[in-house]
Structures are given as structure tokens and as C-alpha cells.
Amino acid sequence: MEKIRKGDEVIVLTGRDKNRRGTVVQRVDADHVVVEGINIVKKHTRPNPMLGTPGGIIEKSMPIHISNVAIFNPATGKGDRVGIKLEDDGRKVRVYRSSGEPVGAKA
């Protein structure tokens, strides 16, 4: 079970974007995620008249390693680790390690 999923709000733990928050836009592979507004780079693109795309410098979000982000716990206002708890009916539920509350539960 994936501990960090698309749509989760995460906080960056290390690097130049440390302590910034964003939403996971995409899981690139098992170890990398793309977070909205985090790890922005400038990419030089060549114009392609066949596709109608202009050239220039664009900014895009690049993947960041999953070990450098932690899921944001709104109750504590900090990043938190995620554990997996087995429900009585056999379902697996993601929970915050600090409090044991389910991830995404509305307070």
C-alpha cells in the first residue's frame, strides 16, 4: 500500500524547498513524486511549428524523492509519518503515526 498518494498534502523535509507545502500531483514511480510548486526548474524549449508550440524558457515541476517529503498533519501543523492499520473488516487504512488518526479524516 502506498503511504503517499496523489492528492495528499505534503511538506518538504530537505533541500532548497525545505518547509514548503504542496499537493502531490503525480506518482512518477515507486520512489518519486511530483509536488505542485516544489522543485521548480527552468527548461529551455525549442519551438515546434508542427505542434504550434513556441520556444523559450518554461518553468516546470520536477520529481522529488519520496524520502524527502512527509505527509502534512493538519492537527499538529507538522509533517508526520504514515502507518498502516488493519480494520476489523480486513481493510487497510493509512494512519498518522503520532496520533493514530486516519489520514484525510475531517476534524
Secondary structure, 3 states (H helix, E strand, C coil): CCCCCCCCEEEECCCCCCCCEEEEEEECCCCEEEECCCCEEEEEECCECCCCECCEEEEEECCEEHHHEEEEECCCCEEECEEEEECCCCCEEEEECCCCCECCCCC
